[in-house]
Amino acid sequence: MFINTHTYFSLRYGTIASRALLEYFQHVGIQRFAITDINTTSACLEILRMAPTYNVSPIIGVDFRNGAQQQFIMYAASNNGFKNINTYLSHFLHTETQIPKTAKKLPDTFVVYPFQQNQHKKLGKHEYLGVRATDLNRLKFSPWRKKTHKLVALHTISFQDKKGFNTHRLLRAIDNNTLLSKLTVSEQGSETHTYISAEKLKESFKEFPELLCNAISLLEQCHVTFDFSKETPNNQQCFTKSETEDYSLLKKLTYSGLPYRFGKNPEKSILSRIEKELDIIKQKGFVSYFLINWHILEYARSKGYFYVGRGSGANSVVAYLLRITDVDPIELDLYFERFINLYRKNPPDFDIDFSWTDRDDITKFIFKTFKNTALITVYNTFKYKAAVRELGKVFGLPKAEIDILSSGRYNFTTLDKLSQLVVTYSQRIEGFPNYLGIHASGIIISEKPIHYYTATFMPPKGFATTQFDMVVAEDIGLYKFDILSQRGLGKIKDAVTIIRNNHPKDARIDIHDIKRFKQDERIKHLLRNAKAIGCFYVESPAMRMLLRKLQVDDYLGLVAASSVIRPGVAKSGMMRQYILRHRFPEKRNEAHPALLDIMPETYGVMVYQEDVIKVAHYFGGLDLGEADMLRRGMSGKFRSRDEFLKVKQQFFDNCKKQGKSYELTAEVWRQTESFAGYAFAKGHSASYAVESYQSLFLKAYYPLEYMVATLNNGGGFYRQELYVHEARMHGGSILPPCVNKSEALAVIRATNIYLGFAFLQSLESKTITRLIEERQYNGHFSSLDNFIDRVPISMDQISILIKINAFRFTNRNKRELLWEAHMKINKISFEEKKLLLFTAEKVNYKTPNLPNTLLEDAFDELELLGYPLCNPFSLLIQPPKGTLRAQHLYHFENRLVKINGYLVTIKHTATANGKRMFFGTFLDEDGDFIDTVHFPPVAAKYPFRGKGIYQIIGKVLNEFDCITIEVTQMERLAIIEDPRYAEGAVQTRASGKRYKNIVVSSE
């Protein structure tokens, strides 16, 4: 009898979680009801999956509305009807058009119109009027009182109770971007749209009981079912015309890839592995999945796109032969059953990384090539701090008060009533879906039309996107293709291009020659000494320190390090054990014999996701299907699912039967649980290591070109400034942009690196385009006047170029150029330059004497680039005292030292009891790294105070040959007053010769 219920997926309207709604109907004993969220089908499949658990049988549909105004409700009589509703709703979502008052007639659907607005409507056979309890008095005097067979009782449920209604009004105010006091009645639901008992509803309709019967009859005519068993994937079944043809093609492609990967005479073990994999792929029905991925990557190679196939897919030799991955699973003894096994219900998983510049074209290709395709959504939920800010605005609080509430630094009992309401309701809506976004990588390619499962919306990128997330997609057997983007591949691709231009003799460089790279002594040196700034996945402070501790210099060691660095190993307490057992073989005897026997390669320490399966199977006695469910369950998506909890109990029960002590079982489980959610598959780590080796090769042999590519692809782990510094450490001369020599991005000529115009803050893209195009068509600029004549530009834009010294080729003081530009350019407006037969000579003004200094240049650079191009130590008020450098710290182990460092980055973390602490990364005056640790008492007493140079006092620690300073005291050192605004002329106090790495911009 309840035919209009909403969950909180009625975004910024409903307040009831899907599970809570099912629990309510189970509690009151009502089996049949309708889920009809507003303009969305997000909750439908999740509710149908969960329904049997609650012994209810919901039907599904959509409440079509313009804002809060209900136009009509549509119900799916069958799966085909649900598809039709999804297609119809998607039309409005894609085109952003208003929903009409009259619904289109769709097969296998029913429609209910609100009685009050539609008393004069002529109804079709499948249409009804929904009468609310508040409409009954009007019904008594309406012609419809004699045609009650076309009327149904309509009670809307949007919230649980009065508090739910209050929450609803706040959500509506957020959605309308208005104060709560100004929220109109037309933009909100009724206070009566709450839970109501069946008895009370019957009492309300006692004069027209047939309306309730009609509502029940409507519900009973609707039956939508989906198979949630996951026995058969619903992805596109065939790549060719038939499964037989698919398998023949897969087999042909696999064997044709043998010469490229393994030569003309591969070993029998390789051929045996191929046969085994092909057989399992065929049995599990994953042939088309492999072929679709192969086809996508064949297109990518044809376009010259760089890509990395990673994830557990790297465990497959078939994937390696199809060039989906570049990891040799035979070499690494990768466990194919981690990828696919006969017990595993879920399909294989390929993560394909493309350069950030190429990914959109790959997505277009997929949508163009495959018929039933969509991106997957993510539910962007209300976070507490964001909710506080939204509700603070709704209640009209001043920004200062909102900032205090958002920070959490307040005493709730001393807050005024409005502030307490903001806090209370922010906690209430935390976790509510706020809006639908796009999954970072997921694309589904379905056998049936996408609208068979969901409605779609159209984000700005123009690709249809589902209204359910990846978990629901997997529940229904739609498994995603992961098409990701990363800047690391863009760096490699651009670096190769720059090298070919800068070093024509090296034009045939093969960036895919990984076998050669693994033996390269220069690369080994970079790894051993952790000199990998800019290199994919191995440049962060944590990875840099881990590489030093492990003394890694080979491929297998780097593969392990790529997974050891993940939070799970550290959280389980096993990272230190791994390092100890790696460095000191005698420590390996401390591992439990059973675990050492299961994982001899990693000394009895769980490092890879495969180790979870091995431990669960061999130690915990689970079969491979249960073991994989355990591994998946620990990913976080399914941690609360009943099936995961059953497997956990089975693990303990099996160990007890085997005679293992509870203490041992609990410890192994603790390590497994804390580790698994963050671990990499070994093949995934190997894929990362391949890309690391490619970037390490470029860094080892072409550091300047590689740093330019790094700068042009948005850097990496660190800010742009550190990559500028790294280029300088490798002998590069870093020069500010020049109107005659620079491009939008950085360029290198010999060892001179010209920063790009796009690096300048506030310089508009249209200015950059005009400048470069004019120079390309008509040659270099000869003077400031010549530039002004040829490039239409405003005063604020040209002053950016002058301040950064982009006109230094004129050999004129930039302060004089600024003064002259002010006299010659209209500050308010400017016009496009017109081609003139004769150019009038500009009036030349006598400019005053306006000297500028190197220190003034540094402050201009700070303003426009975000960092100075000189050594930042030259900007201190007091020249640095002492000569202690990072390279000396080895000689001061366990002693207190004082050293100066320029802040590079900070890592915030928390201790086990929740107190804040930090890890710092600094550069000394020579440009070498200093690593610091700041425990909670010191972190609280001596906080970081932004960028700059700090005097650090602390104890030198040496752990596995990795030097850190445990800070006891820290102070940011003062820099000189900005000389551009100081009184009188300021003369430079440093010519640059006194300070290592200072750059004077002369070319």
Order of alpha helices (4+ residues) and beta strands (2+ residues): beta-alpha-beta-alpha-beta-beta-alpha-beta-beta-alpha-beta-beta-alpha-alpha-alpha-alpha-alpha-alpha-alpha-beta-alpha-alpha-beta-alpha-beta-alpha-alpha-alpha-beta-beta-beta-alpha-beta-alpha-alpha-alpha-alpha-alpha-alpha-alpha-alpha-alpha-alpha-alpha-alpha-alpha-alpha-alpha-beta-beta-beta-alpha-alpha-alpha-alpha-alpha-beta-beta-beta-alpha-beta-beta
